Amino acid sequence: MEQWKNRVAVVTGASAGIGAAIVKDLVKAGMITVGLARRVERIEALKKDLPAHLQGNLHAVKCDITKEDEIVRVFDRIDKEYNGIDVLINNAGVIRETELIRSDNSTPLREIIDTNVFGLVFCTREAYKSMEKHGRNSHVVHINSVVGHNVICNLQIPSYNIYPPSKFAVTAITEIHRQEFIRSKHHIKVSSVSPGAVKTEMVSDEFFKERFGDIPFLQAEDVSQSVLYVLGTPPHVQIHELIVKPFGESF
């Protein structure tokens, strides 16, 4: 991670769970880190978990990534205030439970696609503008999921609808971004990190237990350390896809 010291990272969905673990680890690794979330007070509270001399390197910025105009405004502000964006971690994501065949599902479906797909695409687009302008080595990391590679089904329970398709989209988008970054002639890497079951606020233990019984979990810090591993590769190495499972996971 030496190559990223004093460089600027932006992390979406930074107020809790995986995002919170990532911002703390990036700051500890020496990066100036901007956490985006709707609940900025929770990002500010993370500073207490950091060494005193590093707390000033964590910055909280309010941003709803389901709103394209807000993304454009926030990323332009970050570019100007911090002299560019070097690393983007697209971590923000939501999961909602309903079924695709129900007639009352338009709201949760749109929430998932707006956050997990369009939010990721628009944040990457705006970060790329900054990366292109400053011309430094850069890296984009998409927090994906094992369900972005394999749909896990249990016919006895309700579906969690379009979440797996949204993550399959991230798998495809990662490859499209790889190709586009190569064509851009800028040294911008892109990586997808796909965790298995992670114990976070987004999905409760009961959610998993009802569907799959007692299963092993990753911690948010395990995913964060995987992100640091991906970022820590030398310039000639690009990890395209990293799947991280808790030992003993059955799916």
C-alpha positions, 0 to 999 in steps of 0.5 A, a space after each residue: 500500500 506504500 504507493 497510495 500513501 497521501 493519495 485520495 480514496 473515495 468510498 461509497 456506503 461508508 457509514 457502516 459495515 464493509 464500507 466503515 471497515 474499508 475507510 478505517 483501513 485505508 486511513 490507517 494505510 496512509 490514504 486521505 479518505 472521503 467516505 460518502 453516505 447519507 448518514 455522515 454523522 456515523 462516518 464522523 463517529 468512526 474517527 474515534 477508532 483511528 489513531 489521533 494523528 490520522 483522524 484528520 485524514 477521514 472526511 465525511 461527505 453526504 451523498 445519495 448515490 441514487 441521485 445522479 445530479 448529487 453524484 456529479 456535484 459531490 465528485 466535482 467538489 472532491 476533485 477540487 478540494 483534494 486535488 483529484 481522486 486516485 482510488 474509488 471503492 464502490 461499496 454502497 449496496 442495498 437488498 430488498 425482499 419481494 418477488 419479481 412476479 408480484 405487482 407491488 414490487 416496483 419500489 424495491 426493484 428500483 431501489 436496488 438497481 438505482 443503488 447497486 447498478 446505476 449508482 456504481 456506474 455514475 460514481 465510476 464515471 465521475 471518478 474517471 473524469 478526475 483520474 483522467 484529468 490528473 493522469 496518475 495511476 488509479 484503481 477502481 474496486 467494485 464490491 460485488 457478491 458471490 451471488 453475482 456469479 451464482 444465483 442461490 435459490 431456496 424454493 420454500 422461502 420468498 425471493 430476494 428478487 433482483 439483488 442477484 441480477 444487480 450483482 451479475 451486472 456488476 460482474 459484467 460492468 467490471 469487464 466493460 470498465 477494464 476494457 474502457 480503461 485500457 482504451 483510455 490509455 490511462 493506467 486505471 485498474 478495476 477489480 471486483 471483490 465478491 464476498 460470501 456471507 458477511 455479518 453486517 447491518 444490511 442483512 441480519 443473522 436471522 435473514 441467513 439462518 431462515 434461508 440457509 440454517 447455521 452458516 459461517 460468516 465473514 466479518 466486514 474487516 475480512 472484506 476490507 483486508 481483501 480490498 487492501 490486498 487488491 490495491 496493494 498489487 504492483 502496477 503491472 498486476 491487476 486482480 480482476 476478480 477476487 472471491 472471498 468465502 468464509 471457510 466451510 460456506 456451502 454455497 
